[in-house]
Amino acid sequence: MDFYLINNAFPAQVMVGAGALARLEWDREAGKVLIITDRGLLHTENIAKITRLFPKADIYGELSGEPTSAMVDAALEFSRRSRYDLVIGLGGGSALDTAKVVAALHGSRETVAEVFGKDLLGPRRTRMGLIPTTAGTGSEATPNSIVKDSADGVKKAVISKELIPDWVVLDAELTLSLPAAITASTGMDALCHCVESALSVHANPFSLAYSYHGIKLLSENIEAAVADGADLEVRGAMLLGSFLGGLALTIAGTTAVHALSYPLGKRGVPHGVANGMLLPWILEYNLPACAERLMALAPYLQSVKPLESAADIVDLTFEYVHTLPVPQTLDEVGIEAECLPELAAEAMKQERLLANNPRPLTAVDALALYRKLLAKKSTDG
């Protein structure tokens, strides 16, 4: 009989449904509230909705792009000017990851760089609520915050149970304004989380339950969400699929897709874009080591063609990238061939992620995979 350890880190309270934010009752009487969001949301209806619930809250909206340690430390400094009882993160993964660190370090003088790593945070004394406005990162479900170190440009993780929020609101209405391209790239990020965690060497029956249902929700709805962003039912399915992906990766971890995407993120490629373009190539590479586990995904994947082999599943992921409005090649995101050896060397430093991959991967393998991303692969036939 297999032996496995379940680390079931789950937010204490989760509210799911269109219009859920308007029903929020948790922490309504909290003393002093800080809302952390990004510049793109500052003057939107989403901010208006949360400030109607917390009219006296302070708002920090200086975030732009994926978070750097300098950006997170600036948010921390802002938070330390007052004593907050509740920190709310509203936005995509950047706002949520920043809010998690701010809530955890609010009562200390530490910088985020001092807590890069696992279990380096002390007990969190500030309550935390997270409200995603994209269906992608699943950050609201994980004990992780991913931050680019401003000192070296490398993405690093803060991992601690103290980053699990007290409550989460999954309200599809908050995702209605997402453009098609962002819907596609964040949706591919969520699909990566579910697929990678399903194939991880640390997958177990608990993580697989989250992975499989997340794959089903995302696979059935990603194309519809891109085509008709006003469909609340589809948007809700994407949001829940993303959340389940976060739960799955919390237990099983992500794999070589994320390891190879981080060097691209260092060079300004959005995280979902990098993961999406890498997913089919990594699956093709991993195929000899996990064909049976790949086939186990077939019942949960929507496809117009029969999925009769693991290779068919790899082809389906190529089809997603081919048909969705996401970049397919490194050239499209400004990465040139001369950069590839450096990318491969940086990817090999992501030992935490590579250890989860079902097939060992060397620097030579990483370089070969990056080279494949230089040209489009046809999905015809």
C-alpha positions as CSV (number, residue, x, y, z in Angstrom):
1,M,0.0,0.0,0.0
2,D,1.3,3.5,-0.9
3,F,2.4,5.9,1.8
4,Y,1.7,9.6,1.5
5,L,1.4,12.6,3.7
6,I,-1.6,15.0,3.2
7,N,-0.8,18.7,3.8
8,N,-4.4,19.9,3.6
9,A,-3.9,23.7,3.8
10,F,-7.3,25.0,2.9
11,P,-8.7,28.5,3.5
12,A,-11.0,28.5,6.5
13,Q,-14.0,30.0,4.6
14,V,-14.7,30.1,0.9
15,M,-17.7,31.8,-0.7
16,V,-18.5,30.8,-4.3
17,G,-21.0,32.2,-6.7
18,A,-21.9,35.1,-9.0
19,G,-22.6,38.1,-6.8
20,A,-20.9,36.5,-3.8
21,L,-19.0,39.6,-2.9
22,A,-22.2,41.5,-2.1
23,R,-23.1,38.8,0.4
24,L,-19.8,39.0,2.3
25,E,-20.3,39.2,6.0
26,W,-16.9,38.1,7.3
27,D,-14.9,40.8,9.0
28,R,-17.4,43.5,8.2
29,E,-16.8,44.9,11.7
30,A,-13.0,44.8,11.4
31,G,-11.4,47.8,13.0
32,K,-8.9,49.1,10.4
33,V,-8.8,47.6,6.9
34,L,-6.2,47.8,4.1
35,I,-7.2,46.8,0.5
36,I,-4.3,45.9,-1.7
37,T,-4.9,46.0,-5.5
38,D,-3.2,47.0,-8.7
39,R,-3.3,50.2,-10.7
40,G,-5.5,48.7,-13.4
41,L,-8.3,48.1,-10.9
42,L,-8.2,51.4,-9.0
43,H,-11.0,53.1,-10.9
44,T,-13.2,50.1,-11.7
45,E,-16.5,48.8,-10.5
46,N,-14.6,46.0,-8.7
47,I,-13.0,48.5,-6.3
48,A,-16.3,50.3,-5.9
49,K,-17.9,47.0,-4.8
50,I,-15.4,46.3,-2.1
51,T,-15.3,49.8,-0.8
52,R,-19.1,49.8,-0.4
53,L,-18.6,46.9,2.0
54,F,-15.6,48.5,3.7
55,P,-16.1,52.3,3.3
56,K,-13.4,53.3,5.7
57,A,-10.7,51.1,4.3
58,D,-7.4,52.4,3.1
59,I,-6.5,51.4,-0.5
60,Y,-3.0,50.7,-1.7
61,G,-3.0,50.5,-5.5
62,E,0.6,51.0,-6.6
63,L,1.1,47.5,-8.0
64,S,1.9,47.1,-11.7
65,G,2.9,43.9,-13.4
66,E,4.2,40.8,-11.6
67,P,5.4,41.7,-8.1
68,T,9.0,42.4,-7.3
69,S,10.5,42.4,-3.9
70,A,10.9,46.2,-4.1
71,M,7.1,46.5,-4.9
72,V,6.2,44.2,-2.0
73,D,8.5,46.1,0.4
74,A,6.9,49.4,-0.7
75,A,3.5,47.9,0.1
76,L,4.8,46.7,3.5
77,E,6.1,50.2,4.3
78,F,2.7,51.7,3.5
79,S,1.0,49.1,5.8
80,R,3.3,49.8,8.7
81,R,2.2,53.5,8.9
82,S,-1.0,52.2,10.6
83,R,-2.0,49.2,12.6
84,Y,-4.4,47.1,10.4
85,D,-6.7,44.4,11.7
86,L,-7.5,43.1,8.2
87,V,-5.7,43.0,4.9
88,I,-7.7,42.3,1.7
89,G,-6.1,41.3,-1.6
90,L,-8.2,42.2,-4.6
91,G,-7.0,41.4,-8.1
92,G,-4.9,38.9,-10.0
93,G,-2.0,36.9,-8.6
94,S,0.2,39.9,-8.2
95,A,-2.2,41.7,-5.8
96,L,-3.0,38.5,-3.9
97,D,0.6,37.4,-3.5
98,T,1.5,40.9,-2.3
99,A,-1.4,41.0,0.1
100,K,-0.4,37.7,1.6
101,V,3.1,38.8,2.4
102,V,1.9,42.2,3.7
103,A,-0.6,40.5,6.1
104,A,2.1,38.0,7.3
105,L,4.8,40.6,7.8
106,H,2.6,43.6,8.9
107,G,3.6,43.3,12.6
108,S,7.4,42.8,11.9
109,R,10.2,44.8,10.4
110,E,11.3,42.0,8.0
111,T,11.6,42.5,4.3
112,V,10.2,39.9,1.8
113,A,13.8,38.9,0.8
114,E,14.4,37.8,4.4
115,V,11.6,35.3,4.3
116,F,12.2,33.7,0.8
117,G,12.1,30.0,1.4
118,K,9.9,27.6,3.4
119,D,8.4,28.1,6.9
120,L,10.4,31.3,7.7
121,L,7.3,33.3,8.7
122,G,6.3,33.9,12.3
123,P,2.6,33.6,13.3
124,R,0.4,36.0,11.4
125,R,-1.5,38.3,13.7
126,T,-3.5,40.2,10.9
127,R,-6.5,38.7,9.4
128,M,-6.5,38.2,5.6
129,G,-9.2,37.9,2.9
130,L,-8.5,37.3,-0.8
131,I,-10.7,38.1,-3.7
132,P,-9.4,37.1,-7.2
133,T,-10.4,39.0,-10.2
134,T,-8.7,36.6,-12.7
135,A,-9.1,32.8,-13.1
136,G,-5.5,31.8,-13.3
137,T,-3.0,31.8,-10.5
138,G,-5.1,30.1,-7.8
139,S,-3.0,32.1,-5.3
140,E,-6.0,32.5,-3.0
141,A,-5.8,28.7,-2.4
142,T,-2.1,28.3,-1.8
143,P,0.5,28.9,1.0
144,N,2.8,30.4,-1.6
145,S,3.7,33.9,-2.7
146,I,5.9,34.2,-5.8
147,V,8.0,37.4,-6.0
148,K,10.7,38.5,-8.3
149,D,13.8,39.3,-6.3
150,S,14.8,42.9,-7.3
151,A,18.4,42.1,-6.5
152,D,18.9,39.4,-9.2
153,G,15.6,39.3,-11.2
154,V,14.9,35.7,-10.1
155,K,11.4,34.6,-9.1
156,K,11.5,33.2,-5.6
157,A,8.9,31.7,-3.3
158,V,7.7,32.5,0.2
159,I,6.0,29.3,1.4
160,S,4.2,29.1,4.7
161,K,0.9,28.1,6.2
162,E,0.7,31.7,7.4
163,L,-0.1,32.7,3.8
164,I,-3.3,30.7,3.8
165,P,-6.1,33.3,4.0
166,D,-8.9,33.4,6.5
167,W,-11.5,33.7,3.8
168,V,-11.8,33.7,0.0
169,V,-14.6,35.1,-2.3
170,L,-14.9,33.5,-5.7
171,D,-17.3,35.9,-7.5
172,A,-17.5,35.4,-11.3
173,E,-18.9,38.9,-11.7
174,L,-15.5,40.3,-10.9
175,T,-13.9,38.6,-13.9
176,L,-16.3,39.8,-16.5
177,S,-14.1,42.7,-17.7
178,L,-11.1,40.5,-18.4
179,P,-10.0,40.8,-22.1
180,A,-9.9,37.7,-24.2
181,A,-6.1,37.5,-24.3
182,I,-5.8,37.7,-20.5
183,T,-8.7,35.2,-20.1
184,A,-6.8,32.8,-22.3
185,S,-3.3,33.2,-20.7
186,T,-4.6,33.1,-17.1
187,G,-6.8,30.1,-18.0
188,M,-3.8,28.3,-19.5
189,D,-1.9,29.0,-16.3
190,A,-4.7,27.4,-14.2
191,L,-4.8,24.4,-16.6
192,C,-1.0,24.1,-16.1
193,H,-1.5,24.0,-12.3
194,C,-4.0,21.2,-12.6
195,V,-2.1,19.1,-15.2
196,E,1.3,19.6,-13.6
197,S,0.1,18.6,-10.2
198,A,-1.7,15.5,-11.6
199,L,1.6,14.4,-13.2
200,S,3.9,15.4,-10.3
201,V,5.8,12.6,-8.5
202,H,4.1,13.9,-5.3
203,A,0.5,13.5,-6.6
204,N,-1.8,11.5,-4.4
205,P,-5.5,10.6,-4.3
206,F,-6.4,13.9,-2.5
207,S,-4.5,16.2,-4.9
208,L,-5.7,14.2,-7.9
209,A,-9.3,14.8,-6.9
210,Y,-8.7,18.6,-7.1
211,S,-6.6,18.2,-10.3
212,Y,-9.1,16.1,-12.2
213,H,-12.1,18.3,-11.4
214,G,-10.1,21.4,-12.1
215,I,-9.1,20.1,-15.5
216,K,-12.7,19.2,-16.3
217,L,-13.9,22.7,-15.5
218,L,-11.1,24.5,-17.3
219,S,-11.1,22.3,-20.4
220,E,-14.8,22.5,-20.8
221,N,-14.9,26.3,-20.5
222,I,-11.7,28.0,-21.5
223,E,-12.6,28.4,-25.2
224,A,-16.1,29.6,-24.3
225,A,-14.7,32.1,-21.7
226,V,-12.5,33.6,-24.4
227,A,-15.3,33.7,-27.0
228,D,-17.9,35.1,-24.7
229,G,-16.6,36.9,-21.6
230,A,-20.0,37.9,-20.5
231,D,-21.2,34.3,-19.7
232,L,-21.3,34.2,-15.9
233,E,-21.7,30.4,-15.7
234,V,-18.5,29.9,-17.8
235,R,-16.6,32.5,-15.9
236,G,-17.6,30.9,-12.6
237,A,-16.4,27.5,-13.8
238,M,-13.1,29.0,-14.8
239,L,-12.7,30.7,-11.4
240,L,-13.5,27.5,-9.5
241,G,-11.2,25.5,-11.7
242,S,-8.4,27.9,-10.9
243,F,-9.1,27.6,-7.2
244,L,-8.9,23.8,-7.4
245,G,-5.6,24.1,-9.3
246,G,-4.3,26.1,-6.3
247,L,-5.4,23.4,-3.9
248,A,-3.8,20.6,-6.1
249,L,-0.5,22.3,-6.4
250,T,-0.4,23.0,-2.7
251,I,-0.3,19.2,-2.1
252,A,1.6,17.9,-5.2
253,G,3.5,20.9,-6.6
254,T,4.1,22.1,-10.1
255,T,6.8,20.7,-12.4
256,A,9.2,21.5,-15.2
257,V,6.7,23.8,-16.9
258,H,7.0,26.3,-14.1
259,A,10.7,25.7,-13.7
260,L,11.3,26.7,-17.4
261,S,8.8,29.6,-17.2
262,Y,10.5,31.5,-14.4
263,P,13.5,32.5,-16.5
264,L,11.0,33.8,-19.1
265,G,9.2,35.8,-16.4
266,K,12.5,37.3,-15.4
267,R,12.6,38.8,-18.9
268,G,9.1,40.3,-18.7
269,V,7.0,37.4,-20.2
270,P,3.7,37.2,-18.3
271,H,3.5,34.1,-16.2
272,G,0.4,32.6,-17.8
273,V,1.9,33.2,-21.3
274,A,5.1,31.5,-20.4
275,N,3.4,28.5,-18.8
276,G,0.9,28.2,-21.7
277,M,3.5,28.0,-24.4
278,L,5.7,25.6,-22.5
279,L,3.0,23.1,-21.4
280,P,2.6,21.0,-24.6
281,W,6.4,20.8,-25.1
282,I,7.0,19.7,-21.5
283,L,4.2,17.1,-21.8
284,E,5.7,15.8,-25.0
285,Y,9.1,15.5,-23.2
286,N,7.5,13.8,-20.2
287,L,5.4,11.4,-22.3
288,P,7.8,8.4,-22.0
289,A,7.7,8.6,-18.2
290,C,4.0,9.2,-17.6
291,A,1.9,7.9,-20.5
292,E,-0.5,6.1,-18.1
293,R,-1.0,9.1,-15.9
294,L,-1.6,11.3,-18.9
295,M,-4.2,8.9,-20.1
296,A,-5.9,9.2,-16.8
297,L,-6.7,12.8,-17.7
298,A,-8.6,11.8,-20.8
299,P,-12.1,11.6,-19.2
300,Y,-11.8,15.1,-17.9
301,L,-10.6,16.8,-21.1
302,Q,-13.0,18.1,-23.7
303,S,-11.9,17.3,-27.2
304,V,-13.7,17.0,-30.6
305,K,-11.3,14.2,-31.4
306,P,-11.2,10.9,-29.5
307,L,-8.3,10.8,-27.0
308,E,-7.1,7.3,-27.6
309,S,-3.5,7.7,-26.5
310,A,-1.4,9.9,-24.3
311,A,0.1,11.4,-27.5
312,D,-3.5,12.6,-28.3
313,I,-3.6,14.5,-25.1
314,V,-0.2,16.2,-25.9
315,D,-1.7,17.1,-29.3
316,L,-4.7,18.6,-27.6
317,T,-2.6,20.9,-25.5
318,F,-0.8,22.0,-28.7
319,E,-4.2,22.7,-30.1
320,Y,-5.1,24.9,-27.2
321,V,-2.0,27.1,-27.7
322,H,-2.6,27.1,-31.5
323,T,-6.3,28.2,-31.3
324,L,-6.3,30.5,-28.2
325,P,-5.2,34.2,-28.4
326,V,-1.8,33.5,-26.7
327,P,1.8,33.7,-28.0
328,Q,3.2,30.4,-29.3
329,T,6.9,31.2,-29.8
330,L,9.7,32.9,-28.0
331,D,10.1,35.3,-30.9
332,E,6.6,36.7,-30.2
333,V,7.6,37.6,-26.7
334,G,10.9,39.1,-27.6
335,I,13.2,36.2,-26.6
336,E,16.1,35.6,-29.1
337,A,18.0,32.4,-29.7
338,E,21.2,33.9,-28.2
339,C,19.5,34.0,-24.8
340,L,18.6,30.3,-24.7
341,P,21.7,28.9,-22.9
342,E,21.3,31.4,-20.2
343,L,17.6,30.5,-19.9
344,A,18.5,26.8,-19.5
345,A,21.1,27.5,-16.9
346,E,18.6,29.6,-14.9
347,A,15.9,26.9,-15.2
348,M,18.1,24.3,-13.6
349,K,18.3,26.4,-10.5
350,Q,14.6,25.7,-9.9
351,E,15.4,22.5,-8.1
352,R,12.2,22.6,-5.9
353,L,10.1,22.4,-9.1
354,L,12.3,20.1,-11.1
355,A,12.2,17.5,-8.3
356,N,8.5,17.1,-8.9
357,N,8.8,16.4,-12.6
358,P,8.0,12.8,-13.6
359,R,11.1,12.6,-15.9
360,P,14.5,13.9,-14.9
361,L,15.5,17.0,-16.9
362,T,19.0,18.2,-17.5
363,A,20.4,21.5,-18.8
364,V,20.8,20.0,-22.2
365,D,17.1,18.9,-22.1
366,A,16.0,22.4,-21.0
367,L,18.0,24.0,-23.8
368,A,16.4,21.7,-26.4
369,L,13.0,22.5,-25.1
370,Y,13.6,26.2,-25.4
371,R,14.8,25.8,-28.9
372,K,11.6,24.1,-29.8
373,L,9.8,27.2,-28.7
374,L,11.5,29.2,-31.4
375,A,9.2,27.9,-34.2
376,K,5.5,27.2,-34.3
377,K,4.3,23.5,-34.4
378,S,1.5,22.8,-36.8
379,T,-1.6,21.1,-35.4
380,D,-3.0,20.2,-38.8
381,G,-3.8,16.6,-39.4
